[in-house]
Amino acid sequence: MALNPNDSAAYGMFKAVKDSEGIFGSTNKVDGKYPAGENRKEDEYTSKMKDEDILNLILQWKSDFKKYYADEVEKSQETAFNYWLGKQTGQDLTVRSTSSDPSPLVDNVIFTMAETMLPLVTRANPDPVVTSDPSDAGQQLSHAISAGLVYEADRQKLRRLLARGLRRWMWDRLGAFKIVWNTELKQIETKIIPTNKGRFIFDKDGYIDEAGLYHGDYLGEKKEATAGRII
C-alpha cells in the first residue's frame, strides 16, 4: 500500500484508512447493510446466458468433476488416509502375530512423521506482511493494519486451523480454506472446506500461480440448506 506524497496526501491517507476499516466492517457484506443505518439495494448479477444454458453448464461442470474425482482422486484419498492410520498391508492389525501365524508387523512411520512435522510448521501464526512507502504516515498505516491482522490471527487461532487444514491436505491431496463474513456475529471467519467426497469442485485443468491465485473455468463448494433458509 502506498500513499501519494503530494498535496492530496492527507486525503489519500484518510481514504486508505477508511478502505482498510471496511475489511473488518459490515459495508458491502452479504447482508446488504451499510453504516449509519443506510440501506442500499444490492446489485443483482446479470448474465446474457439463458437460465437453461446456465443450468446445463453447471451440470456439465459437476459431471466432469465427478468423473475426474472418481477416476483419479477418490481412491488415492482413501489410500493416503489408511496409510496415516497404519493400514498399509491389508491385514487385520488388531490380530497379534503368533509363532503359528507369523504375520509381519507394521511400523507406522507415516503417522509419526506427519504428526511430528505439523507442530513444527504451525508452531506460530504466520507474520502478516503489509508494505507501504517510507513516510511516517505510510509506516503508521502499515503497522496499524499489521496489528489488526495479528489480532484476527490470534482470535481465530489461525495456527490450529492451518494444522488441521494441512493434515487434511496430506490425506486428500487437496486443501482449501475459505474466508467468510459472519453476518450474525459481524466478524471474519476462516473455514476449512472438506475436499473429500467431492464436496469441493474445481476445473481439473485449472492451476494456482506463484501469487496463490486460482485460474480455471470454475471453482465451487457444494452446500446444503433448507428451503426455508433459501427463501
Secondary structure, 3 states (H helix, E strand, C coil): CCCCCCCCHHHHHHHHHHHHHHHHCCCCCCCCECHHHCECCCCCCCCCCCHHHHHHHHHHHHHHHHHHHHHHHHHHHHHHHHHHHCCCCCCCCCCCCCCCCCCCCCCCHHHHHHHHHHHHHCCCCCCCCCCCCCCHHHHHHHHHHHHHHHHHHHHCCHHHHHHHHHHHHHHHCCCCEEEEEECCCCEEEEEECCCCCCCEEECCCCEECCCCCEECCCEEECCCCCHHHHC
